[in-house]
């Protein structure tokens, strides 16, 4: 535990930093709204606290937009009825934070509103908001002589309010009460457990709109020019709804009430009657750069036109299909002590990859996760502490950025990172191909395809890493938690499935242009299956090869090389190559045993558009003979499995993109051409057309 403190408005304010899990539970973070075009002209930039002279009270008047996060609890009183009678009970919708599953009753969302402050300092306002939960749901069981035993689950998909606000504006504080309309959109699911006319496991779902009321109280204060923070409590009653499940038939009636504690951050536009709305004339704390906020949002659309596909399997790519993904992330930082930073990254996600992120080993969108959802939901992607220890050498300036405070560091240093983050945040980095929100999209281009790094389906894990910078060399090492079984949504709570990662990096100059080469190795220890064992078992049973049936505790390792080289000030090149054990199943990433990728990135200076970027890359992926035989025997991998593979071949991908700024957005058009998708000469080739819209502050 650590304590960081400031003196704000003459008061001593202290923040206690504890482990990532409790922070992610109640004080989770402050998610910033990203629809900020109207504020761009007012200098809508990453917030940085700085002392300014006191002039008068903060002006709360005018429009504002912002974001919020919080934790919720609630209940739903229900009744299930059928011709034989009725039963009733109460659903508890509270779910505690589970760091290994990444679930809990936390939520995030956006708000906007308008305030008027009267000469008496009475504030009148109106506000609308929308919230997206992670796991705000409960399940109960009902038993009936007619319908048998069934479970009923009520899950809140999203909710919102339209509220009035009445408050009193003190010099630097706003105290307010709020109330108005509340709405929610729920999914109620009935699942047969036993008895009745339906087979066990049969599920029926219904989507319900609810309309009710909400009331609460809050307090807010300015924290930087144009920025205010708030904490508020809301009680919401969303009313009662009923639904009939026709297959039973059974009638289900329920209400819904929620209690929420929210932390929010608002961007306050200039109020009326004042050139700057007095927002820049209030003493702001903390007095030093002890906190930081950045944000991003990305929308990606991809389409695969019709292609040759004489047959398909369970994990095949579908022809003539389009899919989109959307995400919005907040990067929230707090300085804990000298050299130590706490970062928390809540994210709202929605959408699917092509064919549910299946069908191509080098999948065409690294913005698509292995799980998808029709409705937006919240994840806690990162919650980690980073400690930097200066060891001497030249002092280097560090600019503020995503998960990075402005400041300085020495060339020789030790950096320790612990908590929840992505292994790819630290290892296998490349200047020209590593950010699917700004450069290439293909999985095997932005990361080495054979680098089977520890991660749940969203790409993050728990662990710790150390980096030792010494002159032109860097040594990195880390240990990370694997999923409880290969490619599972839950990380192993006992760390019995784990991974070691090591990397050595050398930086250099070639003809006056910087470059680097890095060699990365990993060793995974966990319950994994061998392809030879799976094929042998399939020969005995006569069924398709099943890798899960032959898993036992064993090791799987791999090594890769990563090179980046600046050729001119506007042109850079990269090369990636890797190999791994081809007789043991990949644990987390994708179905690639060997890979080579290379490409170029060119800025548009030559044609008068220096902020544009053109990229071109090619990648060749391969698998072992045992891996090919496994797929031909009907086996399924992490991403691929056509049910057969009589004519295997190398999977080959060419990707090109062109990105350019448009207002505060960055627009990218992307094209990928895939030969032998899933190593199958019988299917394809496939063209993948893509467009990406990205904003960041």
C-alpha positions in Angstrom: 0.0 0.0 0.0 1.1 3.6 -0.7 -0.1 7.1 0.0 0.1 10.1 -2.3 -1.1 13.5 -1.1 -1.7 17.0 -2.3 -2.9 20.3 -0.7 -6.0 21.4 -2.6 -7.9 24.6 -1.7 -6.2 24.7 1.7 -7.1 21.1 2.5 -4.8 18.1 2.8 -6.1 15.4 0.4 -4.5 11.9 0.4 -5.1 9.0 -1.9 -4.3 5.5 -0.8 -3.2 3.1 -3.5 -3.8 -0.6 -2.9 -3.7 -3.7 -5.1 -5.3 -3.7 -8.5 -8.3 -5.9 -7.7 -9.9 -3.7 -5.0 -9.2 -0.6 -7.1 -10.9 -2.2 -10.1 -13.8 -3.1 -7.9 -15.1 0.2 -6.3 -12.8 3.0 -7.4 -12.3 1.3 -10.8 -11.5 4.5 -12.8 -12.9 7.5 -14.6 -13.9 6.9 -18.2 -13.8 9.9 -20.4 -16.2 10.6 -23.2 -14.7 10.8 -26.6 -17.2 12.8 -28.6 -15.2 16.0 -28.2 -15.2 17.7 -31.5 -17.0 20.7 -30.1 -14.3 21.2 -27.5 -11.3 20.8 -29.9 -11.2 24.5 -30.5 -10.9 25.2 -26.8 -7.8 23.1 -26.5 -9.3 19.7 -25.7 -6.1 18.0 -24.7 -4.8 15.5 -22.0 -5.5 17.1 -18.7 -2.5 18.3 -16.7 -2.9 19.9 -13.3 -1.1 23.2 -12.8 -1.5 25.9 -10.2 -3.1 29.1 -11.4 -4.0 32.4 -9.6 -7.2 32.6 -7.7 -9.7 35.0 -9.1 -13.3 34.0 -8.3 -15.6 31.1 -8.0 -15.8 28.4 -10.6 -18.5 29.1 -13.2 -20.6 25.9 -13.5 -22.9 27.4 -16.2 -23.1 26.0 -19.7 -22.8 22.8 -21.5 -20.6 19.8 -20.4 -19.8 16.3 -21.6 -18.0 13.6 -19.8 -17.8 10.0 -18.8 -18.3 7.9 -15.6 -17.5 4.6 -14.1 -18.9 2.9 -11.0 -20.1 -0.1 -9.2 -23.8 -1.2 -8.8 -25.9 -3.5 -6.8 -29.5 -4.4 -7.2 -32.3 -6.9 -7.1 -35.2 -8.2 -9.1 -38.3 -9.6 -7.4 -39.8 -12.3 -9.8 -42.7 -14.6 -10.2 -42.8 -17.6 -12.6 -46.2 -19.0 -13.3 -47.7 -21.8 -15.5 -50.9 -23.9 -15.6 -49.8 -25.9 -12.5 -49.1 -22.9 -10.3 -46.5 -20.2 -9.5 -43.2 -19.7 -7.6 -41.4 -16.6 -6.7 -38.2 -15.2 -5.4 -35.6 -12.5 -5.6 -32.6 -12.2 -7.9 -29.4 -10.6 -6.5 -27.8 -8.7 -9.3 -24.6 -7.8 -7.4 -21.4 -9.6 -8.7 -18.1 -9.1 -6.9 -15.0 -8.4 -8.9 -13.2 -11.5 -10.2 -9.7 -10.6 -11.3 -9.2 -13.9 -13.1 -12.4 -13.7 -15.1 -12.5 -9.9 -15.4 -16.1 -9.8 -14.3 -18.0 -7.8 -11.7 -20.9 -5.4 -11.4 -18.9 -2.4 -12.6 -20.0 -0.2 -15.4 -18.9 2.8 -17.5 -20.7 5.3 -19.7 -21.1 8.8 -21.0 -23.1 11.8 -19.9 -23.8 15.3 -21.1 -25.9 18.2 -19.8 -26.5 21.9 -19.3 -26.4 24.1 -16.1 -27.6 27.6 -15.2 -26.3 29.2 -12.1 -28.5 32.0 -10.6 -27.1 35.0 -8.8 -28.0 33.3 -5.6 -25.6 30.4 -6.6 -28.5 28.1 -7.0 -27.8 25.7 -9.8 -30.5 24.3 -12.1 -29.6 21.8 -14.7 -30.5 18.9 -16.9 -28.5 15.8 -17.8 -28.8 12.6 -19.9 -26.5 9.6 -19.6 -26.1 6.0 -20.8 -24.2 3.2 -19.0 -22.9 -0.1 -20.1 -22.2 -2.8 -17.4 -19.8 -5.6 -17.3 -21.7 -8.2 -15.3 -24.9 -6.8 -13.8 -27.0 -10.0 -13.6 -28.5 -12.6 -11.3 -29.9 -16.2 -11.6 -32.6 -18.0 -9.7 -34.2 -21.5 -10.0 -37.9 -22.2 -10.1 -39.5 -25.7 -9.9 -42.9 -26.5 -11.3 -44.9 -29.8 -11.6 -45.9 -28.7 -15.1 -42.6 -27.1 -16.5 -40.0 -28.9 -14.4 -37.0 -27.2 -13.0 -35.6 -24.1 -14.8 -33.2 -21.3 -14.1 -34.1 -17.7 -14.8 -31.3 -15.1 -15.5 -31.9 -11.4 -15.7 -29.0 -9.4 -17.2 -28.9 -5.6 -17.7 -27.4 -4.9 -21.1 -27.5 -1.1 -20.8 -29.3 1.6 -19.0 -29.6 5.4 -18.8 -31.3 8.4 -17.2 -32.7 11.8 -18.1 -32.5 13.9 -15.0 -32.9 17.3 -13.6 -30.3 18.7 -11.2 -30.7 21.2 -8.3 -27.6 22.3 -6.5 -25.7 25.0 -4.6 -22.4 26.2 -6.0 -19.9 27.0 -3.3 -16.6 28.7 -4.3 -15.0 25.5 -5.5 -17.6 22.8 -4.8 -21.0 21.9 -6.2 -23.5 20.0 -4.0 -26.5 18.8 -5.8 -29.6 16.6 -5.8 -30.8 14.9 -9.0 -33.8 13.0 -10.2 -35.9 12.0 -13.2 -36.6 9.2 -15.7 -34.6 6.0 -15.8 -34.6 3.3 -18.5 -32.9 -0.1 -18.9 -32.7 -2.8 -21.6 -32.5 -6.3 -20.1 -32.2 -9.8 -21.4 -34.2 -12.4 -19.5 -33.2 -16.0 -20.2 -35.0 -19.2 -19.2 -32.9 -22.4 -19.3 -34.4 -25.9 -18.7 -32.6 -27.8 -16.0 -34.7 -31.0 -15.5 -38.2 -32.4 -16.0 -40.9 -30.9 -18.1 -41.3 -31.3 -21.8 -38.1 -29.6 -22.9 -34.7 -31.2 -23.0 -32.2 -30.0 -20.4 -30.2 -27.1 -21.6 -32.9 -25.7 -23.8 -32.9 -21.9 -23.5 -35.3 -19.1 -24.5 -34.5 -15.4 -24.2 -36.5 -12.2 -24.3 -35.3 -8.6 -24.5 -37.2 -6.1 -22.2 -37.3 -2.3 -22.2 -38.0 -1.0 -18.7 -39.0 2.6 -17.8 -39.0 4.0 -14.3 -37.5 6.7 -12.1 -34.2 7.6 -10.4 -33.0 10.0 -7.6 -29.7 10.7 -6.0 -27.2 13.2 -4.7 -23.7 14.2 -5.7 -20.7 16.5 -5.1 -18.4 17.9 -7.8 -15.3 20.1 -7.9 -12.9 21.5 -10.5 -9.7 19.6 -11.0 -8.1 21.4 -14.0 -9.1 24.2 -16.4 -12.4 23.2 -18.0 -12.4 19.9 -16.1 -14.6 18.8 -13.1 -14.8 15.6 -11.2 -17.8 14.2 -9.4 -18.9 11.4 -7.2 -22.6 10.6 -7.0 -25.1 8.1 -5.6 -28.2 7.0 -7.6 -31.2 4.8 -6.7 -33.2 3.7 -9.7 -36.5 1.8 -10.0 -37.0 0.5 -13.5 -40.5 -0.8 -13.1 -42.1 -4.2 -13.6 -42.3 -6.2 -16.8 -43.5 -9.7 -17.8 -42.7 -12.1 -20.6 -44.1 -15.4 -21.7 -41.7 -18.2 -22.9 -43.9 -20.0 -25.4 -42.0 -23.3 -25.6 -42.9 -24.2 -22.0 -45.3 -22.2 -21.8 -44.3 -20.3 -18.7 -44.9 -16.7 -17.7 -42.1 -14.7 -16.0 -42.8 -11.4 -14.2 -40.1 -9.3 -12.6 -39.1 -5.8 -11.5 -35.6 -4.2 -11.3 -34.0 -1.8 -8.8 -30.4 -0.6 -8.8 -28.2 1.3 -6.5 -25.1 2.9 -8.1 -22.0 4.8 -6.9 -20.4 6.7 -9.8 -17.2 8.5 -10.3 -17.3 11.0 -13.2 -15.2 13.4 -15.1 -16.7 16.3 -17.2 -15.3 18.7 -19.8 -17.0 22.0 -19.0 -17.4 24.4 -21.9 -17.3 28.1 -21.3 -20.3 29.4 -19.4 -22.5 32.3 -20.5 -21.6 35.8 -19.6 -17.9 35.2 -19.4 -15.3 34.9 -22.2 -13.7 31.9 -20.5 -16.6 31.0 -18.2 -14.2 31.6 -15.3 -13.1 28.0 -15.7 -9.5 29.0 -16.0 -9.5 31.3 -12.9 -10.0 28.7 -10.2 -7.1 27.3 -8.1 -6.7 23.8 -9.4 -5.2 20.8 -7.6 -3.1 18.8 -7.4 -0.3 21.3 -7.7 2.0 18.9 -9.6 1.5 16.6 -12.6 0.3 13.8 -10.3 -2.6 12.6 -12.5 -3.3 12.2 -16.2 -6.2 11.3 -18.5 -6.1 10.1 -22.1 -8.7 8.4 -24.2 -9.3 6.8 -27.6 -12.1 5.4 -29.6 -11.9 3.1 -32.7 -14.5 1.8 -35.1 -13.4 -0.9 -37.6 -15.5 -2.4 -40.4 -14.3 -5.4 -42.5 -16.0 -7.2 -45.4 -15.0 -10.5 -47.1 -16.6 -10.7 -50.6 -17.6 -14.1 -52.0 -14.7 -16.6 -52.5 -14.2 -20.2 -53.6 -15.3 -22.5 -50.7 -16.4 -26.0 -51.8 -16.8 -27.0 -48.1 -16.6 -25.5 -44.7 -16.0 -26.7 -41.1 -16.9 -25.4 -37.7 -14.1 -22.9 -37.6 -14.1 -21.9 -41.3 -14.3 -18.3 -42.7 -17.7 -17.5 -44.1 -18.0 -16.1 -47.6 -19.7 -12.7 -48.4 -19.8 -11.5 -44.8 -19.2 -8.1 -43.1 -18.5 -7.4 -39.4 -17.6 -4.4 -37.3 -16.0 -3.7 -33.9 -16.1 -0.6 -31.7 -14.2 0.3 -28.5 -13.6 3.3 -26.3 -10.8 3.3 -23.8 -9.8 5.6 -20.9 -6.1 5.7 -19.8 -6.2 7.0 -16.2 -2.9 7.6 -14.4 -1.9 8.5 -10.9 1.7 9.1 -9.5 2.1 7.1 -6.3 5.6 8.0 -5.2 8.9 8.9 -6.9 9.1 6.9 -10.1 5.9 4.9 -9.5 2.7 5.2 -11.5 -0.7 3.5 -11.3 -2.6 3.1 -14.6 -6.1 1.9 -15.0 -7.7 1.3 -18.4 -11.5 0.6 -18.5 -12.8 -0.1 -22.0 -16.2 -0.3 -23.7 -16.3 -3.0 -26.4 -18.9 -4.1 -28.9 -18.9 -6.1 -32.2 -17.5 -9.2 -33.8 -14.6 -10.2 -36.0 -15.4 -11.9 -39.4 -17.0 -15.3 -38.7 -16.7 -14.7 -35.0 -12.9 -14.3 -35.3 -12.4 -17.6 -37.0 -11.2 -19.0 -40.4 -7.7 -17.5 -40.9 -4.6 -18.2 -38.7 -3.2 -14.7 -39.4 -6.6 -13.1 -38.6 -7.2 -9.8 -40.5 -8.3 -7.6 -37.6 -6.3 -7.3 -34.3 -9.2 -5.0 -33.2 -11.4 -8.1 -33.0 -11.3 -10.2 -29.9 -12.0 -14.0 -29.7 -15.3 -13.2 -28.1 -18.0 -10.8 -29.4 -21.2 -9.1 -28.3 -24.1 -7.4 -29.9 -24.3 -4.9 -27.1 -21.6 -2.7 -25.7 -20.0 -4.0 -22.4 -17.2 -2.9 -20.2 -13.9 -4.6 -19.4 -11.0 -3.6 -17.2 -8.2 -4.2 -19.7 -5.3 -2.9 -17.6 -4.7 -2.1 -13.9 -1.0 -2.1 -13.2 1.8 -0.3 -11.3 5.0 0.7 -13.0 8.2 1.6 -11.1 11.1 3.3 -12.9 14.4 3.4 -11.1 17.0 5.7 -12.7 20.5 4.2 -12.9 22.4 7.0 -14.5 23.5 8.1 -17.9 22.1 10.7 -20.2 18.8 12.2 -19.1 16.0 11.7 -21.6 12.8 13.8 -21.9 9.5 11.7 -21.9 6.4 13.2 -23.4 2.9 12.5 -22.0 1.0 9.9 -23.8 -1.1 6.8 -23.4 -0.2 5.2 -20.1 2.8 7.5 -19.9 3.4 10.6 -17.8 5.5 13.5 -19.0 8.8 13.8 -17.3 12.4 12.5 -17.6 14.3 9.3 -17.2 18.0 8.3 -17.5 19.3 6.1 -20.3 20.3 3.5 -17.8 17.3 2.4 -15.8 15.3 -0.4 -14.4 11.5 -0.6 -15.1 9.3 -3.0 -13.2 5.6 -3.5 -14.2 3.1 -5.6 -12.2 -0.6 -6.1 -12.4 -3.0 -6.7 -15.3 -1.7 -5.7 -18.7 -0.8 -7.2 -22.1 2.5 -9.1 -22.6 2.6 -7.3 -26.0 2.8 -4.0 -24.2 6.4 -4.8 -23.3 7.6 -7.5 -25.6 7.8 -7.8 -29.4 7.3 -4.1 -29.9 7.9 -2.6 -33.3 7.7 1.1 -34.4 6.1 0.4 -37.7 3.8 -2.6 -37.0 2.4 -3.0 -33.6 -0.7 -0.8 -33.2 -3.9 -2.0 -34.9 -5.6 1.3 -34.1 -3.1 3.3 -36.2 -1.1 1.0 -38.5 -1.5 -2.6 -39.8 -4.5 -4.8 -38.7 -3.4 -8.4 -39.3 -2.6 -10.4 -36.2 0.6 -11.9 -37.7 1.9 -8.4 -38.8 1.3 -6.4 -35.6 2.7 -9.3 -33.5 4.9 -12.3 -34.4 2.5 -15.0 -35.3 4.3 -17.7 -33.3 4.6 -15.6 -30.2 2.0 -17.5 -28.2 1.9 -15.0 -25.3 -0.2 -15.4 -22.2 -3.6 -13.8 -22.5 -7.3 -14.2 -22.0 -9.5 -13.8 -25.2 -9.2 -10.0 -24.9 -5.4 -10.1 -25.0 -4.6 -9.3 -21.3 -3.2 -11.3 -18.3 -1.8 -11.0 -14.8 1.9 -11.0 -14.2 5.1 -9.0 -13.7 7.9 -7.9 -16.0 11.3 -6.2 -15.5 13.2 -4.2 -18.1 16.9 -3.3 -17.7 18.1 -0.5 -20.0 21.9 -0.3 -20.3 23.2 1.9 -23.0 22.1 0.5 -26.4 20.9 -2.8 -24.8 17.8 -3.8 -23.0 17.1 -7.1 -21.2 13.5 -7.9 -20.5 11.9 -10.8 -18.5 8.6 -11.6 -17.1 6.3 -14.3 -15.7 2.6 -14.4 -16.6 -0.6 -16.3 -15.9 -2.1 -18.5 -18.6 -5.7 -19.3 -19.0 -7.1 -22.1 -16.8 -7.3 -24.2 -20.0 -6.0 -23.3 -23.5 -7.9 -20.4 -25.0 -10.3 -20.0 -22.1 -12.0 -16.8 -20.8 -10.7 -17.4 -17.3 -7.1 -17.0 -16.1 -5.7 -19.7 -13.9 -6.4 -18.6 -10.3 -3.6 -20.9 -9.0 -1.0 -19.9 -11.5 -0.4 -23.6 -12.2 -0.6 -22.7 -15.9 2.0 -20.0 -16.5 4.6 -18.6 -18.9 8.1 -17.2 -18.9 9.0 -14.6 -21.4 12.5 -13.2 -22.1 13.8 -10.7 -24.6 17.1 -9.1 -25.5 17.1 -5.9 -27.6 20.0 -4.0 -29.3 19.6 -0.5 -30.6 21.9 0.9 -33.2 22.3 3.4 -36.1 22.8 2.4 -39.7 24.0 5.2 -42.0 22.8 7.7 -39.4 19.3 6.2 -39.1 18.1 4.4 -35.9 17.1 0.8 -35.9 16.9 -2.1 -33.5 16.8 -5.9 -33.3 15.1 -7.9 -30.6 15.1 -11.7 -30.0 12.1 -12.9 -27.9 11.7 -16.4 -26.3 8.8 -17.9 -24.3 8.2 -21.1 -22.4 4.7 -22.1 -21.4 3.9 -24.6 -18.8 0.4 -26.1 -18.6 -1.9 -28.8 -19.6 -1.6 -29.0 -23.4 -2.2 -31.7 -26.0 0.1 -33.1 -28.6 -1.2 -33.6 -32.2 0.3 -37.1 -32.5 -1.7 -38.2 -29.4 -4.9 -36.6 -30.7 -4.5 -38.3 -34.1 -3.8 -41.7 -32.5 -6.9 -41.4 -30.3 -9.0 -40.5 -33.3 -7.8 -43.6 -35.1 -9.0 -45.7 -32.2 -12.4 -44.0 -31.7 -13.2 -43.3 -35.3 -14.2 -39.7 -34.5 -12.5 -36.4 -35.3 -9.3 -35.5 -33.6 -9.9 -34.0 -30.2 -7.0 -32.1 -28.7 -8.7 -31.6 -25.3 -8.9 -35.3 -24.7 -5.1 -35.8 -24.7 -4.0 -32.8 -22.6 -1.4 -33.3 -20.0 1.1 -31.1 -18.2 3.9 -30.3 -20.5 6.0 -27.4 -21.9 5.8 -25.5 -25.2 8.4 -22.9 -26.2 9.2 -20.6 -29.1 11.6 -18.0 -30.3 11.2 -15.0 -32.6 13.2 -12.1 -34.1 11.9 -8.6 -34.6 13.8 -5.9 -36.6 12.9 -2.3 -37.3 15.0 0.1 -39.4 14.5 3.7 -40.4 15.6 4.2 -44.0 14.8 7.9 -44.4 13.0 10.3 -42.1 9.8 9.3 -43.9 10.4 5.6 -44.7 10.8 2.7 -42.3 11.0 -1.1 -42.7 10.4 -4.0 -40.4 10.9 -7.8 -40.4 9.5 -10.4 -38.1 10.2 -14.2 -38.0 9.4 -16.9 -35.5 9.3 -20.6 -34.9 7.7 -22.8 -32.1 7.1 -26.4 -31.1 4.8 -27.7 -33.9 3.6 -30.9 -32.2 2.0 -29.2 -29.1 -1.1 -27.1 -29.4 -0.8 -23.3 -29.1 -2.1 -22.1 -25.7 -3.5 -18.6 -26.3 -2.7 -16.8 -29.5 -3.3 -18.5 -32.9 -2.5 -21.6 -35.0 0.9 -20.7 -36.4 4.1 -22.8 -36.0 6.4 -20.7 -38.2 6.1 -17.3 -39.7 8.0 -14.6 -41.6 6.6 -11.1 -42.1 8.1 -7.9 -43.6 6.8 -4.5 -44.6 7.3 -0.8 -45.1 5.6 2.4 -43.7 5.9 5.6 -45.7 4.8 9.1 -44.6 3.2 11.3 -47.2 5.7 14.1 -47.2 6.7 13.5 -50.8 3.1 14.2 -52.0 2.6 17.2 -49.7 0.7 15.3 -46.9 3.2 14.6 -44.1 0.6 13.3 -41.7 -0.6 10.6 -44.1 0.9 7.1 -43.9 1.0 4.3 -46.5 1.8 0.8 -45.3 2.6 -2.4 -47.2 3.4 -5.8 -45.6 3.5 -9.5 -46.4 3.4 -12.5 -44.2 3.8 -16.2 -44.7 2.5 -18.6 -42.0 3.1 -22.3 -41.7 2.3 -25.3 -39.5 4.1 -28.6 -38.9 3.3 -31.9 -40.6 1.7 -33.2 -37.4 -0.4 -30.0 -37.2 -1.6 -30.5 -40.8 -2.5 -34.1 -40.1 -4.5 -33.0 -37.0 -6.6 -30.6 -39.1 -7.1 -33.2 -41.8 -8.4 -35.6 -39.1 -11.2 -33.1 -38.3 -9.4 -31.3 -35.5 -10.2 -27.7 -34.4 -7.6 -25.1 -33.5 -7.9 -21.8 -31.7 -9.0 -19.9 -34.9 -9.2 -22.5 -37.7 -10.5 -25.9 -38.6 -12.3 -26.6 -41.9 -13.1 -30.2 -40.9 -10.5 -31.6 -43.4 -7.2 -30.5 -44.9 -6.4 -32.9 -47.9 -4.4 -30.2 -49.7 -2.4 -28.1 -47.2 -0.4 -25.1 -48.2 1.3 -22.1 -46.7 -1.1 -19.3 -45.6 0.0 -16.1 -47.3 -1.2 -12.6 -46.6 -0.5 -9.2 -48.3 -1.8 -6.2 -46.4 -1.8 -2.5 -47.4 -3.3 0.5 -45.8 -3.5 4.3 -46.2 -4.2 6.5 -43.2 -4.9 10.2 -43.1 -6.2 12.8 -40.6 -9.7 14.2 -40.9 -10.6 16.8 -38.3 -9.8 15.1 -35.0 -10.2 11.6 -36.5 -7.7 9.4 -38.3 -9.3 7.5 -41.2 -7.6 4.4 -42.6 -8.6 2.2 -45.6 -7.1 -1.3 -45.5 -7.0 -4.2 -47.9 -5.8 -7.7 -47.3 -5.4 -10.6 -49.8 -5.2 -14.1 -48.2 -4.0 -17.1 -50.1 -4.8 -20.6 -48.6 -6.8 -19.3 -45.6 -6.3 -21.8 -42.7 -3.5 -23.5 -44.8 -6.2 -24.9 -47.1 -5.6 -24.8 -50.9 -9.2 -25.9 -51.5 -10.6 -22.6 -50.1 -10.0 -19.0 -51.2 -8.2 -16.8 -52.1 -9.9 -14.3 -49.9 -10.0 -10.5 -50.2 -10.7 -8.5 -47.0 -11.8 -4.9 -47.4 -11.5 -2.7 -44.3 -12.0 0.8 -43.0 -11.0 2.2 -39.6 -12.0 5.4 -37.8 -9.8 6.4 -34.8 -9.7 9.3 -32.4 -7.3 9.9 -29.5 -6.6 12.6 -27.0 
